[in-house]
Amino acid sequence: MGNKYDGNLKDVEFNILWEGKPCGLLQRFLTKINLNFTTYQITKDELIVITGFFKRKLNSCELYLLKDPDLTDNLYQRFLDISTISVKVDTHNHSNDGHAFNRVIKLKNIKDGSKVRKLLRDAIEKDVMERQITYFDKV
């Protein structure tokens, strides 16, 4: 009974490791006037993307399902010192020909992208280790 949820919201853990918004030219302007409605969050066990104003949408994915966070930046992004982080979601779904359907989550126009990518990679690894998931469990 020690781990049972008793209805007290103060007991819910929501440790945010990082939170950010897209930082392209347009997004910077929209943030200044409080109209940038996209937020990215990395918690100790989820990657969360919040979008929308009239209809707010929260998409989350458990960290242990994520793999291979990659960083890309084009000339425009290098000029603004931002980048895009792409991370694959291991869905365990396969087509008839045996290829996996892999969804990709993109965190676009992130400031300090290499630091955020490393933080995400370390958080994924920590979550996998805490859950004692091996590579064979994920296949």
N, C-alpha and C positions, 0 to 999 in steps of 0.2 A: 503493500500500500504506500510505500515511500515515494514511488515515482508517479502515482496517480494524480492526474490533474484535478484540482478541487474547485475550478471555476474562477480562481483569482488571477486576473490578467497580469498582476505584478510578477507572477511566477514564470511567465512566458519569456524565454530568452530570445533576444533579437540583436545579437552582437554584430554591429555593422563594422566591417574591417575597412571598407572604402566606399565612398559615395561620390559620384561625379555626374556631370552633364556634358553633352557634346559641345565642343569649343571651336567650331568653324566660324568663319566671319559672320554669317547670318545667325548662327546659334549664340554667338557672343552678344550681338545686338539684341536678340530676343531675350537673353538672360538679363541684360541691363534693364529692360522694360518689363521684366517679370512675365514673359510670354514663352519661355522655353519650357515645355511641359514633358520633356524626356529626362528621366533620371536613371542612372545605373547604380546598382548597389552590389557589393560582395559582402555576404555575411559569413559566419563561420561554417555554414552548411548549404548556402544557396547563392546562386547568381540571379539577380532580380532586375528586370527591365520594366520601368513604369512609363507609359505613354498616354497621351490624350488629355483633353481639357473637359469637353462636354461629356464624353464617355471615357472615363479613365480605365486603363487596362494595365493589369499587373501580370507579367509573365515571369515565372520563376522556374529554375531548374536546379535540382540537387547537384552539389559539387561532385559527388562521386561518379556521376554520369558524364562528366565533362572530361575531355582529353585534348592534348596538343594545342594549347593556346598559342596562336601565331600573331605576329605583329607586322603590319604593312603600313607604308606611308608613301604617298605620291609627292610630286614636286610641290603642289599647293599645300599639302599637309606639312612637309618639311619646312616650308617658308613660315608657317604658323606654329611650328614646334608641337604638332599634334600627330596622332596616328590612329589606326584602326586595329582593334584586337578581334581576332576571329577564333572561336573555340568550337570544337566539334562536340556534338551530343551523341553519346553512345546509346542508341535506342534499342539495340538488340533485335531490330526488325530486319528481315532479309527478303529480297525479291525472289522470284522463281529461279533466277540464274545464280543465286547464292551471294549476290552483292548486297552489302548492308546499305540501308537507307540512313544516311547520316545527316542530321539537321545541323546547321551551323548558326551560332549566335554571334552577332557582330556588335561590338561596342564601338561606334563610329566617332571619329574626331575627339579622341581622348588626350587630354594634356598629361604629360609624363607617362606616356604609353608603355615604355619599357619597364618602368617601376610597377605600374599597375599589372602588366602581364606577369611579372615575377611574383607579385603578391597573389595573383589569381592562381598561378601554377603551384605555389607553396601551399595555398589554402586547399586546392584540390588534393595534393599529395597528403596533407594532414588529415583531411576528411576520409580519404581512402584508407589510411593507416588506422585511424580511430575505429572505422567500421570493419577493419580486418578483411578487406576485400583484396583478393589476389587477382592477377591478370586473368587467370583461368575462370574466375567467377564472372569477369566482365565479358568473356567471349561468348 
